[in-house]
Amino acid sequence: MSGKRVAVIGASGYGGLQTLRLLLGHPELEITFLGGERSSGKRWSELVPFLPLPTDLVVSSPDPEAIAAAADLAVLSLPNGLASQLVPPLLQRGVRVVDLSADYRYSSLAQWQEVYGAEARQYPRSDSALCEEAVYGLVEWESPERIAAARLVAAPGCFPTASLLALLPFLKQGLIETRGIVIDAKTGTSGGGRAAKENLLLAEAAEAVAPYGVVGHRHTSEIEQLAGQVAGHGVQLQFTPHLMPMVRGLLATVYARLRDPGLTAEDCTVLLGAAYRHSACVAVLPVGTYPSTKWVRQTNRALLSVQVDKRTGQLIVMSAIDNLVKGQAGQGVQCLNLMAGLEASTGLPLAPFYP
């Protein structure tokens, strides 16, 4: 087993903080480097007094040489575009990377540049080979061996994680039409990150539900990319996210037309259970029990439930995750575990703090 020393870059953002919280209780992985630009030079105990670390590290500028000297693995929790400036020099120095941003989620650099146009202009890059090399880190659907051997893993976004876990088993078995798929998703305000944004102010977000990115949301193409790979041909779907007046949690409800209207909710629940029988971080609920985001709060578990509307022939799959854990940092730690030769779920919380 190798690669137990971990650097967390972007340590004081929500993704970095959650990563550190998970690594604090980890039996095998050790935090040895904290990186950040705005917080550079500050002691962690002064910057984040509510989350003490075993060693009171000083946050350092993310210099590739310094990171390589201190760590074998690095988690990058950085704004889209910025990670791509750091990944190539880290890989050149032998540091293996889990990237929590969108920079390597697309196998085509041209597609990333199209979807993330503003970031592409701000952070010019020409690392198309790395985009092709990067492994998409949805652990339940990617080969564990590929992640274990990877130099670079791109952790999926929170909306794609919840949506794909619900959708892919039915696409793989060819049980649903690939046209007319609709994903209606709702998330808490922490999904917008820690930086101040007007729409995330308490006075703006409280007592309200608001759709956004109704047409052309960035995560649509990310969902379609993996859905198409599993279906064996291109998939176009409708995805609409909504901002909810809560801090954390994400619920995605997926609608698709069954090819065989004779299939029951019980049949579909059996199929889901079989698809995830070896996945410790995914649980399938009984028919008629529908997931709540509170049931997965502060855990790395996804809860899935299926219903079939006999009247319309529609399959309805519900998927609840904690957007900061299974939807971000916890998924990153799952990938770290595999890269370090461990079971994917090692050290990850699966039971919620309730209520």
Backbone hydrogen bonds, N-H to C=O, Kabsch-Sander energy under -0.5 kcal/mol:
donor,donor_aa,acceptor,acceptor_aa,energy
6,V,30,E,-3.3
7,A,73,L,-2.7
8,V,33,F,-2.5
9,I,7,A,-0.6
9,I,75,V,-2.9
10,G,35,G,-2.8
11,A,35,G,-1.9
13,G,10,G,-1.2
16,G,10,G,-0.6
17,L,13,G,-3.1
18,Q,14,Y,-2.4
19,T,15,G,-2.1
20,L,16,G,-2.6
21,R,17,L,-2.4
22,L,18,Q,-2.1
23,L,19,T,-2.5
24,L,20,L,-2.0
25,G,21,R,-0.7
25,G,22,L,-0.6
26,H,23,L,-1.6
30,E,4,K,-3.0
32,T,6,V,-2.6
32,T,30,E,-0.6
33,F,6,V,-1.1
35,G,8,V,-2.7
36,G,60,S,-2.2
40,S,37,E,-1.1
41,G,59,V,-3.6
42,K,39,S,-1.8
44,W,57,L,-2.7
46,E,43,R,-0.8
47,L,43,R,-2.1
48,V,44,W,-3.3
51,L,48,V,-1.6
57,L,55,T,-2.1
59,V,42,K,-2.9
60,S,34,L,-2.8
63,D,61,S,-2.9
67,I,63,D,-2.5
68,A,64,P,-2.6
69,A,65,E,-1.8
70,A,66,A,-1.2
70,A,67,I,-0.5
71,A,67,I,-2.2
72,D,5,R,-2.0
73,L,5,R,-2.3
74,A,96,R,-2.3
75,V,7,A,-3.0
76,L,74,A,-0.5
76,L,98,V,-2.5
77,S,9,I,-3.2
77,S,75,V,-0.7
78,L,76,L,-0.6
82,L,79,P,-1.5
83,A,79,P,-1.0
85,Q,82,L,-1.4
86,L,82,L,-0.6
86,L,83,A,-1.3
87,V,83,A,-2.4
90,L,86,L,-1.7
91,L,87,V,-2.6
92,Q,88,P,-2.2
93,R,89,P,-1.0
93,R,90,L,-0.5
94,G,91,L,-1.7
95,V,90,L,-2.4
96,R,72,D,-2.3
96,R,94,G,-0.5
97,V,151,R,-2.9
98,V,74,A,-2.9
99,D,97,V,-0.5
99,D,153,V,-2.9
100,L,76,L,-2.7
100,L,98,V,-0.6
105,R,102,A,-1.3
109,L,107,S,-0.5
112,W,108,S,-1.8
113,Q,109,L,-2.7
114,E,110,A,-1.6
115,V,111,Q,-2.6
116,Y,112,W,-3.3
117,G,114,E,-0.6
120,A,116,Y,-2.5
121,R,117,G,-1.9
122,Q,118,A,-1.7
123,Y,119,E,-2.7
128,S,126,S,-0.6
130,L,127,D,-0.6
131,C,127,D,-1.6
132,E,128,S,-1.8
133,E,129,A,-1.7
134,A,130,L,-2.6
135,V,152,L,-2.3
137,G,135,V,-0.5
137,G,154,A,-2.9
138,L,136,Y,-0.8
139,V,137,G,-1.4
141,W,138,L,-2.4
142,E,138,L,-1.9
146,R,143,S,-0.5
147,I,143,S,-1.9
148,A,144,P,-2.7
149,A,145,E,-1.7
150,A,146,R,-0.8
150,A,147,I,-0.9
153,V,97,V,-2.6
154,A,135,V,-2.6
155,A,99,D,-2.4
155,A,153,V,-0.7
161,T,157,G,-2.1
162,A,158,C,-2.1
163,S,159,F,-2.4
164,L,160,P,-3.2
165,L,161,T,-2.1
166,A,162,A,-1.1
167,L,163,S,-2.1
168,L,164,L,-2.7
170,F,167,L,-0.9
171,L,167,L,-1.6
172,K,168,L,-3.0
173,Q,169,P,-1.4
174,G,171,L,-1.0
175,L,170,F,-2.2
176,I,170,F,-0.7
177,E,257,R,-2.7
181,I,236,Q,-0.5
182,V,255,Y,-2.3
183,I,238,Q,-3.2
184,D,182,V,-0.5
184,D,253,T,-2.8
185,A,183,I,-0.6
185,A,240,T,-2.5
186,K,251,L,-2.4
187,T,242,H,-2.6
188,G,249,G,-1.8
189,T,246,M,-2.8
190,S,247,V,-2.4
191,G,188,G,-1.4
192,G,189,T,-2.0
193,G,190,S,-1.9
200,L,197,K,-1.5
201,L,198,E,-1.5
204,E,201,L,-1.0
205,A,201,L,-2.8
206,A,202,L,-2.3
208,A,205,A,-0.9
210,A,243,L,-1.8
212,Y,241,P,-1.8
217,H,213,G,-0.7
220,T,217,H,-1.9
221,S,217,H,-0.6
222,E,218,R,-0.9
223,I,219,H,-2.4
224,E,220,T,-2.6
225,Q,221,S,-1.9
226,L,222,E,-1.4
227,A,223,I,-2.4
228,G,224,E,-2.5
229,Q,225,Q,-1.5
230,V,226,L,-2.3
231,A,227,A,-2.6
232,G,228,G,-1.8
233,H,228,G,-0.8
236,Q,178,T,-0.5
238,Q,181,I,-2.7
239,F,237,L,-0.5
240,T,183,I,-2.5
242,H,185,A,-1.2
243,L,210,A,-3.2
244,M,187,T,-3.2
244,M,242,H,-0.5
246,M,244,M,-2.2
250,L,321,I,-2.2
251,L,186,K,-2.5
252,A,319,S,-2.8
253,T,184,D,-3.0
254,V,252,A,-0.5
254,V,317,V,-3.2
255,Y,182,V,-3.3
256,A,315,L,-2.0
258,L,313,G,-2.3
259,R,175,L,-2.7
260,D,175,L,-0.6
263,L,260,D,-2.0
268,C,264,T,-2.2
269,T,265,A,-2.2
270,V,266,E,-2.1
271,L,267,D,-2.0
272,L,268,C,-2.3
273,G,269,T,-2.6
274,A,270,V,-2.2
275,A,271,L,-2.3
276,Y,272,L,-1.7
277,R,274,A,-1.0
279,S,276,Y,-1.7
280,A,278,H,-0.8
282,V,279,S,-1.5
283,A,302,A,-2.8
285,L,283,A,-0.5
285,L,304,L,-3.3
289,T,286,P,-2.1
290,Y,288,G,-0.6
295,W,292,S,-1.2
296,V,293,T,-1.2
297,R,294,K,-0.5
299,T,296,V,-2.0
300,N,349,P,-3.2
302,A,281,C,-2.6
303,L,320,A,-2.2
304,L,283,A,-2.6
304,L,302,A,-0.5
305,S,318,M,-1.9
307,Q,316,I,-2.6
309,D,314,Q,-2.6
310,K,308,V,-0.9
312,T,309,D,-0.6
313,G,309,D,-2.2
314,Q,309,D,-1.0
315,L,256,A,-3.9
316,I,307,Q,-2.9
317,V,254,V,-2.5
318,M,305,S,-3.0
319,S,252,A,-2.3
320,A,303,L,-2.3
321,I,250,L,-2.4
323,N,321,I,-0.7
325,V,322,D,-1.0
326,K,299,T,-0.9
327,G,322,D,-2.2
328,Q,325,V,-1.8
329,A,324,L,-1.8
330,G,325,V,-1.0
331,Q,325,V,-1.8
332,G,328,Q,-1.9
333,V,329,A,-2.2
334,Q,330,G,-2.3
335,C,331,Q,-1.9
336,L,332,G,-2.4
337,N,333,V,-2.8
338,L,334,Q,-1.8
339,M,335,C,-2.4
340,A,336,L,-1.7
341,G,338,L,-1.4
342,L,337,N,-3.2
346,T,343,E,-1.7
348,L,345,S,-2.0
353,F,297,R,-0.9
354,Y,352,P,-0.7
